[in-house]
Each structure stands twice: as C-alpha cells, then as structure tokens.
Amino acid sequence: MSKEKLRTDKTCLNCSFVVDQRYCPNCGQENTTSTKSFHHLFIHFFEDLTHYDNAFWKTIFNLFFKPAALTKAYHSGKRLSFLAPVRLYLFIY
C-alpha cells in the first residue's frame, strides 16, 4: 500500500466510478494524488536504463562471440532472453 494521500474528489480518474475507499471497486485503481518530483522521475528513468539482469550479460556474450545466433534467436521470437537492441544501444552509447 502506498503512503500517498487520498484524493478529496471521490470519482475514479480511470473509470469515473464513485470511490468510497482507497481503491476503486470497479477497476481497482488507487484513488491517491500522484505527484512525483523531478528527482523521483530521473532516478526511476536511470534505474530503468541501467538495471539489467541476466539478459544483459547473455546478450553481450552472444553479441561478441555468436552475433549470427543472437540475430537468428531474436528474429525467431526469443526476445525475453535477450536485451532489447535499442536499450542496449542507449546503455552502451
């Protein structure tokens, strides 16, 4: 549960349903104020760019030692095992 304050307006921003509690009974969206600072957004963006799991190392290894196999696997649909090409480019650049 988040620590954000509840909105004074009791209509759901998502579906316009009347909300009496913290969550909308119609769609499940939380009825809180969502003000985020620039610092929070910057940190979240930076974490999204740099937080890689095993997919990063698997992609780098295949990129250097088996580039054709990496391309074939990616085009055949095995995309969750590897890092997205644009994200990899942005991280390396």
Backbone atoms as SQL, in Angstrom:
CREATE TABLE atoms (id INTEGER PRIMARY KEY, chain TEXT, resi INTEGER, resn TEXT, atom TEXT, x REAL, y REAL, z REAL);
INSERT INTO atoms VALUES
  (1, 'A', 1, 'MET', 'N', 0.846, -1.170, 0.000),
  (2, 'A', 1, 'MET', 'CA', 0.000, 0.000, 0.000),
  (3, 'A', 1, 'MET', 'C', 0.891, 1.232, 0.000),
  (4, 'A', 2, 'SER', 'N', 0.555, 2.169, -0.834),
  (5, 'A', 2, 'SER', 'CA', 1.367, 3.374, -0.924),
  (6, 'A', 2, 'SER', 'C', 1.055, 4.320, 0.231),
  (7, 'A', 3, 'LYS', 'N', 1.964, 5.249, 0.461),
  (8, 'A', 3, 'LYS', 'CA', 1.799, 6.217, 1.538),
  (9, 'A', 3, 'LYS', 'C', 1.294, 7.558, 1.017),
  (10, 'A', 4, 'GLU', 'N', 0.841, 7.578, -0.226),
  (11, 'A', 4, 'GLU', 'CA', 0.334, 8.814, -0.808),
  (12, 'A', 4, 'GLU', 'C', -1.033, 9.151, -0.222),
  (13, 'A', 5, 'LYS', 'N', -1.346, 10.438, -0.202),
  (14, 'A', 5, 'LYS', 'CA', -2.615, 10.910, 0.358),
  (15, 'A', 5, 'LYS', 'C', -3.766, 10.579, -0.575),
  (16, 'A', 6, 'LEU', 'N', -4.922, 10.304, 0.028),
  (17, 'A', 6, 'LEU', 'CA', -6.129, 10.068, -0.749),
  (18, 'A', 6, 'LEU', 'C', -6.614, 11.371, -1.368),
  (19, 'A', 7, 'ARG', 'N', -7.182, 11.279, -2.534),
  (20, 'A', 7, 'ARG', 'CA', -7.759, 12.445, -3.198),
  (21, 'A', 7, 'ARG', 'C', -9.053, 12.837, -2.507),
  (22, 'A', 8, 'THR', 'N', -9.356, 14.119, -2.484),
  (23, 'A', 8, 'THR', 'CA', -10.619, 14.575, -1.902),
  (24, 'A', 8, 'THR', 'C', -11.783, 14.313, -2.847),
  (25, 'A', 9, 'ASP', 'N', -11.527, 14.340, -4.145),
  (26, 'A', 9, 'ASP', 'CA', -12.544, 14.013, -5.135),
  (27, 'A', 9, 'ASP', 'C', -12.773, 12.509, -5.101),
  (28, 'A', 10, 'LYS', 'N', -14.006, 12.089, -4.969),
  (29, 'A', 10, 'LYS', 'CA', -14.317, 10.671, -4.812),
  (30, 'A', 10, 'LYS', 'C', -14.662, 9.965, -6.120),
  (31, 'A', 11, 'THR', 'N', -14.374, 10.578, -7.269),
  (32, 'A', 11, 'THR', 'CA', -14.598, 9.890, -8.540),
  (33, 'A', 11, 'THR', 'C', -13.277, 9.328, -9.043),
  (34, 'A', 12, 'CYS', 'N', -13.313, 8.132, -9.539),
  (35, 'A', 12, 'CYS', 'CA', -12.119, 7.465, -10.054),
  (36, 'A', 12, 'CYS', 'C', -11.635, 8.174, -11.317),
  (37, 'A', 13, 'LEU', 'N', -10.349, 8.420, -11.396),
  (38, 'A', 13, 'LEU', 'CA', -9.789, 9.080, -12.579),
  (39, 'A', 13, 'LEU', 'C', -9.778, 8.162, -13.794),
  (40, 'A', 14, 'ASN', 'N', -9.833, 6.872, -13.559),
  (41, 'A', 14, 'ASN', 'CA', -9.750, 5.905, -14.648),
  (42, 'A', 14, 'ASN', 'C', -11.118, 5.623, -15.270),
  (43, 'A', 15, 'CYS', 'N', -12.133, 5.382, -14.413),
  (44, 'A', 15, 'CYS', 'CA', -13.429, 4.956, -14.949),
  (45, 'A', 15, 'CYS', 'C', -14.601, 5.830, -14.492),
  (46, 'A', 16, 'SER', 'N', -14.345, 6.884, -13.735),
  (47, 'A', 16, 'SER', 'CA', -15.362, 7.826, -13.243),
  (48, 'A', 16, 'SER', 'C', -16.392, 7.181, -12.324),
  (49, 'A', 17, 'PHE', 'N', -16.027, 6.104, -11.683),
  (50, 'A', 17, 'PHE', 'CA', -16.883, 5.422, -10.722),
  (51, 'A', 17, 'PHE', 'C', -16.712, 6.108, -9.369),
  (52, 'A', 18, 'VAL', 'N', -17.744, 6.128, -8.529),
  (53, 'A', 18, 'VAL', 'CA', -17.650, 6.753, -7.210),
  (54, 'A', 18, 'VAL', 'C', -16.858, 5.834, -6.288),
  (55, 'A', 19, 'VAL', 'N', -15.797, 6.383, -5.679),
  (56, 'A', 19, 'VAL', 'CA', -14.888, 5.608, -4.842),
  (57, 'A', 19, 'VAL', 'C', -15.049, 6.042, -3.388),
  (58, 'A', 20, 'ASP', 'N', -15.391, 5.115, -2.512),
  (59, 'A', 20, 'ASP', 'CA', -15.531, 5.414, -1.092),
  (60, 'A', 20, 'ASP', 'C', -14.288, 5.044, -0.307),
  (61, 'A', 21, 'GLN', 'N', -13.453, 4.186, -0.851),
  (62, 'A', 21, 'GLN', 'CA', -12.282, 3.696, -0.134),
  (63, 'A', 21, 'GLN', 'C', -11.015, 4.076, -0.882),
  (64, 'A', 22, 'ARG', 'N', -9.930, 3.395, -0.585),
  (65, 'A', 22, 'ARG', 'CA', -8.639, 3.699, -1.213),
  (66, 'A', 22, 'ARG', 'C', -8.575, 3.214, -2.661),
  (67, 'A', 23, 'TYR', 'N', -9.205, 2.101, -2.969),
  (68, 'A', 23, 'TYR', 'CA', -9.176, 1.518, -4.318),
  (69, 'A', 23, 'TYR', 'C', -10.564, 1.544, -4.932),
  (70, 'A', 24, 'CYS', 'N', -10.611, 1.747, -6.229),
  (71, 'A', 24, 'CYS', 'CA', -11.875, 1.760, -6.955),
  (72, 'A', 24, 'CYS', 'C', -12.419, 0.329, -7.024),
  (73, 'A', 25, 'PRO', 'N', -13.680, 0.129, -6.613),
  (74, 'A', 25, 'PRO', 'CA', -14.244, -1.227, -6.685),
  (75, 'A', 25, 'PRO', 'C', -14.559, -1.661, -8.115),
  (76, 'A', 26, 'ASN', 'N', -14.597, -0.734, -9.041),
  (77, 'A', 26, 'ASN', 'CA', -14.918, -1.054, -10.426),
  (78, 'A', 26, 'ASN', 'C', -13.681, -1.491, -11.230),
  (79, 'A', 27, 'CYS', 'N', -12.582, -0.712, -11.133),
  (80, 'A', 27, 'CYS', 'CA', -11.401, -1.025, -11.950),
  (81, 'A', 27, 'CYS', 'C', -10.158, -1.352, -11.129),
  (82, 'A', 28, 'GLY', 'N', -10.152, -1.037, -9.826),
  (83, 'A', 28, 'GLY', 'CA', -9.018, -1.383, -8.974),
  (84, 'A', 28, 'GLY', 'C', -7.941, -0.321, -8.879),
  (85, 'A', 29, 'GLN', 'N', -8.107, 0.807, -9.529),
  (86, 'A', 29, 'GLN', 'CA', -7.091, 1.866, -9.469),
  (87, 'A', 29, 'GLN', 'C', -7.127, 2.539, -8.105),
  (88, 'A', 30, 'GLU', 'N', -5.949, 2.866, -7.602),
  (89, 'A', 30, 'GLU', 'CA', -5.840, 3.537, -6.316),
  (90, 'A', 30, 'GLU', 'C', -6.231, 5.008, -6.469),
  (91, 'A', 31, 'ASN', 'N', -7.009, 5.515, -5.543),
  (92, 'A', 31, 'ASN', 'CA', -7.512, 6.888, -5.612),
  (93, 'A', 31, 'ASN', 'C', -6.623, 7.808, -4.776),
  (94, 'A', 32, 'THR', 'N', -5.398, 8.016, -5.217),
  (95, 'A', 32, 'THR', 'CA', -4.455, 8.857, -4.490),
  (96, 'A', 32, 'THR', 'C', -3.920, 9.949, -5.408),
  (97, 'A', 33, 'THR', 'N', -3.364, 10.966, -4.796),
  (98, 'A', 33, 'THR', 'CA', -2.708, 12.008, -5.581),
  (99, 'A', 33, 'THR', 'C', -1.371, 11.461, -6.052),
  (100, 'A', 34, 'SER', 'N', -1.062, 11.698, -7.280),
  (101, 'A', 34, 'SER', 'CA', 0.164, 11.127, -7.839),
  (102, 'A', 34, 'SER', 'C', 1.110, 12.227, -8.285),
  (103, 'A', 35, 'THR', 'N', 1.643, 12.952, -7.335),
  (104, 'A', 35, 'THR', 'CA', 2.617, 13.985, -7.663),
  (105, 'A', 35, 'THR', 'C', 4.010, 13.428, -7.423),
  (106, 'A', 36, 'LYS', 'N', 4.788, 13.404, -8.438),
  (107, 'A', 36, 'LYS', 'CA', 6.156, 12.900, -8.370),
  (108, 'A', 36, 'LYS', 'C', 7.123, 14.042, -8.645),
  (109, 'A', 37, 'SER', 'N', 8.196, 14.084, -7.895),
  (110, 'A', 37, 'SER', 'CA', 9.191, 15.127, -8.101),
  (111, 'A', 37, 'SER', 'C', 10.063, 14.778, -9.307),
  (112, 'A', 38, 'PHE', 'N', 10.766, 15.773, -9.814),
  (113, 'A', 38, 'PHE', 'CA', 11.689, 15.538, -10.920),
  (114, 'A', 38, 'PHE', 'C', 12.769, 14.552, -10.505),
  (115, 'A', 39, 'HIS', 'N', 13.231, 14.660, -9.279),
  (116, 'A', 39, 'HIS', 'CA', 14.263, 13.746, -8.764),
  (117, 'A', 39, 'HIS', 'C', 13.767, 12.302, -8.815),
  (118, 'A', 40, 'HIS', 'N', 12.542, 12.067, -8.394),
  (119, 'A', 40, 'HIS', 'CA', 11.977, 10.716, -8.424),
  (120, 'A', 40, 'HIS', 'C', 11.893, 10.185, -9.860),
  (121, 'A', 41, 'LEU', 'N', 11.423, 11.026, -10.770),
  (122, 'A', 41, 'LEU', 'CA', 11.304, 10.592, -12.167),
  (123, 'A', 41, 'LEU', 'C', 12.670, 10.319, -12.795),
  (124, 'A', 42, 'PHE', 'N', 13.664, 11.150, -12.474),
  (125, 'A', 42, 'PHE', 'CA', 15.011, 10.965, -13.006),
  (126, 'A', 42, 'PHE', 'C', 15.613, 9.658, -12.487),
  (127, 'A', 43, 'ILE', 'N', 15.484, 9.397, -11.200),
  (128, 'A', 43, 'ILE', 'CA', 16.016, 8.160, -10.615),
  (129, 'A', 43, 'ILE', 'C', 15.319, 6.949, -11.220),
  (130, 'A', 44, 'HIS', 'N', 14.011, 7.014, -11.392),
  (131, 'A', 44, 'HIS', 'CA', 13.268, 5.899, -11.980),
  (132, 'A', 44, 'HIS', 'C', 13.724, 5.650, -13.414),
  (133, 'A', 45, 'PHE', 'N', 13.915, 6.707, -14.194),
  (134, 'A', 45, 'PHE', 'CA', 14.386, 6.576, -15.568),
  (135, 'A', 45, 'PHE', 'C', 15.786, 5.966, -15.607),
  (136, 'A', 46, 'PHE', 'N', 16.664, 6.435, -14.738),
  (137, 'A', 46, 'PHE', 'CA', 18.034, 5.922, -14.685),
  (138, 'A', 46, 'PHE', 'C', 18.051, 4.450, -14.293),
  (139, 'A', 47, 'GLU', 'N', 17.226, 4.055, -13.338),
  (140, 'A', 47, 'GLU', 'CA', 17.159, 2.652, -12.938),
  (141, 'A', 47, 'GLU', 'C', 16.642, 1.787, -14.081),
  (142, 'A', 48, 'ASP', 'N', 15.656, 2.279, -14.828),
  (143, 'A', 48, 'ASP', 'CA', 15.136, 1.516, -15.966),
  (144, 'A', 48, 'ASP', 'C', 16.193, 1.300, -17.031),
  (145, 'A', 49, 'LEU', 'N', 17.059, 2.287, -17.220),
  (146, 'A', 49, 'LEU', 'CA', 18.107, 2.148, -18.233),
  (147, 'A', 49, 'LEU', 'C', 19.236, 1.224, -17.788),
  (148, 'A', 50, 'THR', 'N', 19.567, 1.239, -16.518),
  (149, 'A', 50, 'THR', 'CA', 20.770, 0.539, -16.070),
  (150, 'A', 50, 'THR', 'C', 20.515, -0.743, -15.297),
  (151, 'A', 51, 'HIS', 'N', 19.296, -1.028, -14.908),
  (152, 'A', 51, 'HIS', 'CA', 19.039, -2.223, -14.108),
  (153, 'A', 51, 'HIS', 'C', 18.805, -3.422, -15.035),
  (154, 'A', 52, 'TYR', 'N', 19.847, -4.168, -15.215),
  (155, 'A', 52, 'TYR', 'CA', 19.757, -5.323, -16.099),
  (156, 'A', 52, 'TYR', 'C', 19.994, -6.594, -15.305),
  (157, 'A', 53, 'ASP', 'N', 19.369, -7.630, -15.728),
  (158, 'A', 53, 'ASP', 'CA', 19.567, -8.918, -15.098),
  (159, 'A', 53, 'ASP', 'C', 20.430, -9.788, -16.012),
  (160, 'A', 54, 'ASN', 'N', 20.208, -11.031, -16.015),
  (161, 'A', 54, 'ASN', 'CA', 20.997, -11.980, -16.792),
  (162, 'A', 54, 'ASN', 'C', 20.895, -11.728, -18.304),
  (163, 'A', 55, 'ALA', 'N', 19.823, -11.112, -18.753),
  (164, 'A', 55, 'ALA', 'CA', 19.636, -10.868, -20.182),
  (165, 'A', 55, 'ALA', 'C', 20.733, -9.965, -20.739),
  (166, 'A', 56, 'PHE', 'N', 21.192, -9.018, -19.954),
  (167, 'A', 56, 'PHE', 'CA', 22.251, -8.121, -20.409),
  (168, 'A', 56, 'PHE', 'C', 23.526, -8.905, -20.709),
  (169, 'A', 57, 'TRP', 'N', 23.960, -9.730, -19.767),
  (170, 'A', 57, 'TRP', 'CA', 25.212, -10.480, -19.942),
  (171, 'A', 57, 'TRP', 'C', 25.086, -11.529, -21.037),
  (172, 'A', 58, 'LYS', 'N', 23.918, -12.143, -21.159),
  (173, 'A', 58, 'LYS', 'CA', 23.699, -13.123, -22.227),
  (174, 'A', 58, 'LYS', 'C', 23.752, -12.437, -23.595),
  (175, 'A', 59, 'THR', 'N', 23.180, -11.254, -23.697),
  (176, 'A', 59, 'THR', 'CA', 23.198, -10.510, -24.957),
  (177, 'A', 59, 'THR', 'C', 24.614, -10.075, -25.318),
  (178, 'A', 60, 'ILE', 'N', 25.356, -9.553, -24.353),
  (179, 'A', 60, 'ILE', 'CA', 26.732, -9.113, -24.606),
  (180, 'A', 60, 'ILE', 'C', 27.606, -10.282, -25.037),
  (181, 'A', 61, 'PHE', 'N', 27.486, -11.413, -24.340),
  (182, 'A', 61, 'PHE', 'CA', 28.284, -12.591, -24.705),
  (183, 'A', 61, 'PHE', 'C', 27.983, -13.031, -26.131),
  (184, 'A', 62, 'ASN', 'N', 26.697, -13.161, -26.457),
  (185, 'A', 62, 'ASN', 'CA', 26.322, -13.594, -27.809),
  (186, 'A', 62, 'ASN', 'C', 26.661, -12.547, -28.861),
  (187, 'A', 63, 'LEU', 'N', 26.620, -11.290, -28.501),
  (188, 'A', 63, 'LEU', 'CA', 26.948, -10.229, -29.446),
  (189, 'A', 63, 'LEU', 'C', 28.418, -10.296, -29.867),
  (190, 'A', 64, 'PHE', 'N', 29.295, -10.604, -28.908),
  (191, 'A', 64, 'PHE', 'CA', 30.716, -10.671, -29.223),
  (192, 'A', 64, 'PHE', 'C', 31.153, -12.009, -29.800),
  (193, 'A', 65, 'PHE', 'N', 30.571, -13.104, -29.348),
  (194, 'A', 65, 'PHE', 'CA', 31.052, -14.420, -29.761),
  (195, 'A', 65, 'PHE', 'C', 30.147, -15.163, -30.732),
  (196, 'A', 66, 'LYS', 'N', 28.846, -14.853, -30.761),
  (197, 'A', 66, 'LYS', 'CA', 27.922, -15.522, -31.681),
  (198, 'A', 66, 'LYS', 'C', 26.892, -14.516, -32.212),
  (199, 'A', 67, 'PRO', 'N', 27.325, -13.517, -32.964),
  (200, 'A', 67, 'PRO', 'CA', 26.373, -12.486, -33.413),
  (201, 'A', 67, 'PRO', 'C', 25.277, -13.027, -34.335),
  (202, 'A', 68, 'ALA', 'N', 25.594, -13.981, -35.168),
  (203, 'A', 68, 'ALA', 'CA', 24.571, -14.536, -36.066),
  (204, 'A', 68, 'ALA', 'C', 23.518, -15.310, -35.278),
  (205, 'A', 69, 'ALA', 'N', 23.935, -16.050, -34.262),
  (206, 'A', 69, 'ALA', 'CA', 22.992, -16.798, -33.440),
  (207, 'A', 69, 'ALA', 'C', 22.087, -15.856, -32.649),
  (208, 'A', 70, 'LEU', 'N', 22.651, -14.743, -32.208),
  (209, 'A', 70, 'LEU', 'CA', 21.854, -13.745, -31.486),
  (210, 'A', 70, 'LEU', 'C', 20.777, -13.161, -32.390),
  (211, 'A', 71, 'THR', 'N', 21.158, -12.820, -33.610),
  (212, 'A', 71, 'THR', 'CA', 20.207, -12.244, -34.555),
  (213, 'A', 71, 'THR', 'C', 19.120, -13.247, -34.919),
  (214, 'A', 72, 'LYS', 'N', 19.498, -14.482, -35.177),
  (215, 'A', 72, 'LYS', 'CA', 18.514, -15.520, -35.519),
  (216, 'A', 72, 'LYS', 'C', 17.550, -15.778, -34.367),
  (217, 'A', 73, 'ALA', 'N', 18.070, -15.840, -33.155),
  (218, 'A', 73, 'ALA', 'CA', 17.207, -16.089, -31.990),
  (219, 'A', 73, 'ALA', 'C', 16.237, -14.927, -31.782),
  (220, 'A', 74, 'TYR', 'N', 16.724, -13.712, -31.945),
  (221, 'A', 74, 'TYR', 'CA', 15.869, -12.544, -31.751),
  (222, 'A', 74, 'TYR', 'C', 14.769, -12.483, -32.808),
  (223, 'A', 75, 'HIS', 'N', 15.113, -12.777, -34.058),
  (224, 'A', 75, 'HIS', 'CA', 14.119, -12.751, -35.130),
  (225, 'A', 75, 'HIS', 'C', 13.151, -13.914, -35.066),
  (226, 'A', 76, 'SER', 'N', 13.550, -15.006, -34.439),
  (227, 'A', 76, 'SER', 'CA', 12.637, -16.143, -34.315),
  (228, 'A', 76, 'SER', 'C', 11.651, -15.963, -33.164),
  (229, 'A', 77, 'GLY', 'N', 11.819, -14.901, -32.383),
  (230, 'A', 77, 'GLY', 'CA', 10.843, -14.612, -31.334),
  (231, 'A', 77, 'GLY', 'C', 11.337, -14.794, -29.921),
  (232, 'A', 78, 'LYS', 'N', 12.567, -15.230, -29.724),
  (233, 'A', 78, 'LYS', 'CA', 13.110, -15.430, -28.381),
  (234, 'A', 78, 'LYS', 'C', 13.661, -14.098, -27.876),
  (235, 'A', 79, 'ARG', 'N', 12.762, -13.182, -27.536),
  (236, 'A', 79, 'ARG', 'CA', 13.184, -11.828, -27.201),
  (237, 'A', 79, 'ARG', 'C', 13.309, -11.588, -25.706),
  (238, 'A', 80, 'LEU', 'N', 12.632, -12.350, -24.871),
  (239, 'A', 80, 'LEU', 'CA', 12.740, -12.136, -23.434),
  (240, 'A', 80, 'LEU', 'C', 14.078, -12.585, -22.880),
  (241, 'A', 81, 'SER', 'N', 14.753, -13.466, -23.578),
  (242, 'A', 81, 'SER', 'CA', 16.050, -13.953, -23.118),
  (243, 'A', 81, 'SER', 'C', 17.156, -12.939, -23.345),
  (244, 'A', 82, 'PHE', 'N', 16.922, -11.982, -24.217),
  (245, 'A', 82, 'PHE', 'CA', 17.949, -11.007, -24.579),
  (246, 'A', 82, 'PHE', 'C', 17.467, -9.597, -24.305),
  (247, 'A', 83, 'LEU', 'N', 18.395, -8.683, -24.254),
  (248, 'A', 83, 'LEU', 'CA', 18.091, -7.280, -24.053),
  (249, 'A', 83, 'LEU', 'C', 17.617, -6.670, -25.366),
  (250, 'A', 84, 'ALA', 'N', 16.666, -5.756, -25.291),
  (251, 'A', 84, 'ALA', 'CA', 16.167, -5.094, -26.496),
  (252, 'A', 84, 'ALA', 'C', 17.298, -4.308, -27.152),
  (253, 'A', 85, 'PRO', 'N', 17.415, -4.348, -28.469),
  (254, 'A', 85, 'PRO', 'CA', 18.535, -3.695, -29.152),
  (255, 'A', 85, 'PRO', 'C', 18.646, -2.199, -28.885),
  (256, 'A', 86, 'VAL', 'N', 17.538, -1.483, -28.864),
  (257, 'A', 86, 'VAL', 'CA', 17.604, -0.040, -28.636),
  (258, 'A', 86, 'VAL', 'C', 18.079, 0.255, -27.210),
  (259, 'A', 87, 'ARG', 'N', 17.602, -0.502, -26.257),
  (260, 'A', 87, 'ARG', 'CA', 18.017, -0.308, -24.877),
  (261, 'A', 87, 'ARG', 'C', 19.514, -0.611, -24.727),
  (262, 'A', 88, 'LEU', 'N', 19.988, -1.636, -25.387),
  (263, 'A', 88, 'LEU', 'CA', 21.397, -1.969, -25.342),
  (264, 'A', 88, 'LEU', 'C', 22.217, -0.851, -25.969),
  (265, 'A', 89, 'TYR', 'N', 21.761, -0.325, -27.089),
  (266, 'A', 89, 'TYR', 'CA', 22.465, 0.765, -27.759),
  (267, 'A', 89, 'TYR', 'C', 22.557, 1.993, -26.861),
  (268, 'A', 90, 'LEU', 'N', 21.432, 2.354, -26.235),
  (269, 'A', 90, 'LEU', 'CA', 21.419, 3.532, -25.368),
  (270, 'A', 90, 'LEU', 'C', 22.334, 3.347, -24.160),
  (271, 'A', 91, 'PHE', 'N', 22.367, 2.151, -23.618),
  (272, 'A', 91, 'PHE', 'CA', 23.217, 1.890, -22.461),
  (273, 'A', 91, 'PHE', 'C', 24.701, 1.949, -22.826),
  (274, 'A', 92, 'ILE', 'N', 25.056, 1.386, -23.970),
  (275, 'A', 92, 'ILE', 'CA', 26.467, 1.352, -24.392),
  (276, 'A', 92, 'ILE', 'C', 26.911, 2.721, -24.887),
  (277, 'A', 93, 'TYR', 'N', 26.012, 3.448, -25.552),
  (278, 'A', 93, 'TYR', 'CA', 26.356, 4.761, -26.087),
  (279, 'A', 93, 'TYR', 'C', 26.601, 5.723, -24.948);
